[in-house]
C-alpha cells in the first residue's frame, strides 16, 4: 500500500486545506471506521472500477467516484475494495460554504456525489485521474482552489483554528 500526504505550510492554501492525501494499493483490512471529527473531505476514486460501500447509521450507500464526506455525528463504516486508488482533500470546516455554496449542515451524516452538486467535478476527476503523480494532483487542486477566490473572514478562520486545534 502506497500513500502520500501534503500539508500546506504557507500561503492562501494553508487557510483552506488541512491535508491533501493519496492512497493506492491493497489494504491489509477490508473495513475502516471513520469516527466523527468535524471535517469535510472531497474524495476521488481514481481506480474507477472498484466499488466502495459505506454504512452511515443504518443507511448503506454505494459511493460514487467523486464524493464529499460531510460533517459526521455518527461513525461511518467503509467496506473497502481489494484494490484502491483514492485521492482526497481535507478542508478546514468553514470552507465548504464558500466552495460549494452549501451550508455545512446540509452535509451532516451524508456522502454526496459531487457531480450532482456541480458538473465541474467530472472535469476535475478526469484531470486528477490523468495526472501521472501525486505532485501533479496537488498542483491541480491548488490551482483550482486558488483560482476560486475563496474569501473567508478572519472570524471564520479563527473558528476553524479553534475547531482543529483543541
C-alpha positions in Angstrom: 0.0 0.0 0.0 1.4 3.4 -1.0 0.4 6.7 0.5 1.3 10.3 0.1 0.4 13.4 2.2 0.8 17.1 1.7 0.1 19.7 4.4 0.2 23.3 3.2 2.6 25.3 5.3 2.1 28.8 4.0 0.1 31.0 1.6 -3.6 31.1 1.0 -3.9 27.3 0.6 -3.0 26.9 4.2 -6.2 28.8 5.2 -8.4 26.5 3.1 -6.9 23.0 3.2 -5.8 20.9 6.1 -4.4 18.0 4.2 -4.2 16.5 0.6 -3.7 12.8 0.6 -3.5 9.8 -1.8 -3.6 6.0 -1.0 -3.2 3.3 -3.6 -2.8 -0.4 -3.4 -4.3 -3.4 -1.5 -5.3 -2.5 2.0 -4.5 -5.1 4.7 -8.0 -4.6 6.1 -11.5 -4.6 4.4 -13.3 -2.4 6.8 -12.5 1.1 8.0 -14.3 3.0 10.7 -14.4 6.8 10.5 -15.0 8.5 13.8 -16.7 11.9 13.7 -14.2 14.7 13.8 -15.9 17.7 12.3 -14.1 17.8 9.0 -15.2 17.7 5.4 -13.3 15.8 2.7 -13.6 15.7 -1.1 -12.6 12.1 -2.1 -11.9 11.0 -5.7 -11.9 7.3 -6.5 -9.2 7.2 -9.3 -9.4 3.5 -9.7 -12.9 3.7 -11.1 -13.6 0.0 -11.4 -13.7 -1.0 -7.7 -16.8 -0.2 -5.6 -16.7 1.1 -2.1 -19.7 1.0 0.2 -20.4 3.0 3.3 -22.7 2.3 6.2 -23.8 5.5 8.0 -26.0 4.7 10.9 -28.3 2.1 9.3 -28.1 3.5 5.8 -26.0 1.6 3.3 -24.7 3.5 0.3 -22.5 2.7 -2.7 -20.0 5.6 -3.1 -19.6 7.4 -6.4 -16.2 8.1 -7.9 -16.2 11.7 -6.7 -17.9 12.5 -3.4 -18.0 14.7 -0.4 -17.9 13.2 3.1 -19.7 15.7 5.3 -19.7 16.5 8.9 -20.5 13.2 10.7 -22.1 13.0 14.1 -22.1 9.2 14.0 -19.4 6.7 12.9 -19.1 5.7 9.3 -18.1 2.2 8.4 -16.4 1.8 5.0 -16.2 -1.5 3.1 -13.0 -1.2 1.1 -12.4 -2.9 -2.3 -9.5 -5.3 -2.8 -7.6 -2.6 -4.7 -8.0 1.1 -4.0 -6.8 4.4 -5.5 -8.2 7.3 -3.6 -7.2 10.9 -3.6 -8.6 13.3 -1.1 -8.6 16.8 0.2 -9.4 17.5 3.8 -10.7 21.1 4.2 -11.0 23.4 7.2 -14.6 23.2 8.2 -15.8 26.7 7.3 -14.5 26.5 3.7 -17.3 24.3 2.3 -19.9 27.0 2.5 -17.7 29.2 0.2 -16.5 26.3 -2.0 -19.8 24.7 -2.8 -22.4 27.3 -1.8 -23.8 24.8 0.7 -24.1 25.4 4.4 -22.2 22.6 6.3 -25.4 21.5 8.0 -26.6 20.2 4.6 -23.8 17.6 4.7 -24.4 16.1 8.1 -24.0 12.2 8.0 -24.0 12.0 4.2 -21.6 11.2 1.4 -22.8 13.3 -1.5 -22.0 12.8 -5.2 -20.1 15.9 -6.1 -21.2 15.7 -9.7 -24.8 16.3 -8.6 -23.7 19.5 -6.9 -21.7 20.8 -9.9 -20.7 19.1 -13.2 -17.3 20.7 -12.9 -16.3 17.9 -10.6 -16.5 15.5 -13.6 -13.8 17.6 -15.2 -11.8 17.8 -12.0 -12.0 14.0 -11.6 -10.7 13.5 -15.2 -7.8 15.9 -14.6 -6.8 14.1 -11.4 -7.1 10.6 -13.0 -4.9 11.7 -16.0 -2.2 13.1 -13.8 0.8 10.9 -13.5 1.9 11.5 -9.9 0.9 12.9 -6.6 2.7 16.3 -7.1 0.7 16.9 -10.3 -2.5 16.2 -8.5 -1.6 18.6 -5.6 -0.9 21.3 -8.2 -4.3 20.6 -9.9 -6.1 21.0 -6.6 -4.0 24.0 -5.5 -4.6 25.8 -8.8 -8.4 25.1 -8.7 -8.7 26.3 -5.1 -6.6 29.4 -5.6 -8.4 30.4 -8.7 -11.8 30.2 -7.0 -11.1 33.2 -4.9 -12.3 31.8 -1.6 -12.5 34.9 0.6 -13.1 34.0 4.2 -13.5 36.4 7.1 -10.9 36.5 9.8 -13.6 35.2 12.2 -14.2 32.1 10.0 -10.5 31.4 10.0 -10.4 31.7 13.8 -13.3 29.4 14.3 -11.6 26.8 12.1 -8.4 27.2 14.0 -10.3 26.7 17.3 -12.1 23.6 15.9 -8.9 22.0 14.6 -6.6 22.8 17.5 -8.2 21.6 20.7 
